[in-house]
Amino acid sequence: MIGKKVIVELKKNSIRVRKMTFSDLSEITYALLQLVHEGDIITYKALANFLRTNVFIIVRALKNNPNPIAVPCHRVIKSNNEIGGYTLYGKRADNFKRALLKHEGVIIKDGKVASDRIIKDMRGYIIDDP
């Protein structure tokens, strides 16, 4: 899923085209997540669809997030509205994810997020955001 995409690197005196790596996709994912506002939520599937990749690649990238909080991977949930897991510096921290979401005003009932703040399509979110 990654190898078919390319990265174009523009430098002062050169242009380089190369295959996208997992690290590239991770960095793009982290940058996109920084656009998701406090109180808003996005699904792993919506991110994967936007990046035209597999959900499991998104999960793997977020599990290895080197900058939790700054890159708000806690704002990513499962497609069935369950909050899903959370890894903080290599350790499971699901309760911490729940606490962060509640702190940001996200309503969680019976382990699921209220659907009014869930981003279903990242394209509309980026384009329509003031």
Buried (B, 14 or more C-beta within 10 A) or exposed (E): BBEEBEBEEEEEEEEEEEEBEBEBBBBBBBEBBEBBBEEBBBBBBBBBBBBEBEBEBBBBBBEEBEEBEEBBBBBBBBBEBEBBEBBBEEEEBBEBBBEBBEEBEBEBEEEBBEEEBBBEEBEEBEEEEE
